[in-house]
Amino acid sequence: MLQLVLTVDDGSRKTERGLLSEFSGIGAYEDCIAVAGDHYSVTVMESDYEDGYQISADEGQIVMHMYVTYGYGETISAEKLLRKIEALREWAESAKNSHKFSYEIRVGANYW
C-alpha cells in the first residue's frame, strides 16, 4: 500500500473537503484523489488505527492510500513503485501550501 500521510494546519475535515473539491476523480472515483492516473482513497483518522484499511497514523491526520498490488504473488517493479512515489511527492509539493499541510510518504502492507 502506498500512503501519503498529511498533517494539516487548518482542520482535517476542511482540508479533506478542499482536496476532494479540487482533485477528486470522476464517477466511481469521486471520493478519491487522482494523482498521475492513480486514484487514492482518502481517510481522515478518527483514532490512531483504521481497521477497515489497516492503516496507522495519528488521530486527525489525513491518509491518502492506494494498493500497489492486489493479489497473492502479485508484484510491482521497484522502478514503477519509485515513479508512483515521485508522482505523489510532486503532487504533494504542488498542493501543500494552498491546502496547508505537511506530509510523509509511506509504503506498507495489510493482511487481507
C-alpha positions, 0 to 999 in steps of 0.5 A: 500500500502506498500512503501519503500521510498529511498533517494539516494546519487548518482542520482535517475535515476542511482540508479533506473537503478542499482536496476532494473539491479540487482533485477528486476523480470522476464517477466511481472515483469521486471520493478519491484523489487522482494523482498521475492516473492513480486514484487514492482513497482518502481517510481522515483518522478518527483514532490512531488505527483504521481497521477497515484499511489497516492503516496507522497514523495519528488521530486527525491526520489525513491518509491518502492510500492506494494498493500497489498490488492486489493479489497473492504473488502479485508484484510491482517493479521497484522502478514503477513503485519509485515513479508512483512515489515521485508522482505523489511527492510532486503532487504533494509539493504542488498542493501543500501550501494552498491546502496547508499541510505537511506530509510523509510518504509511506509504503506498507502492507495489510493482511487481507 
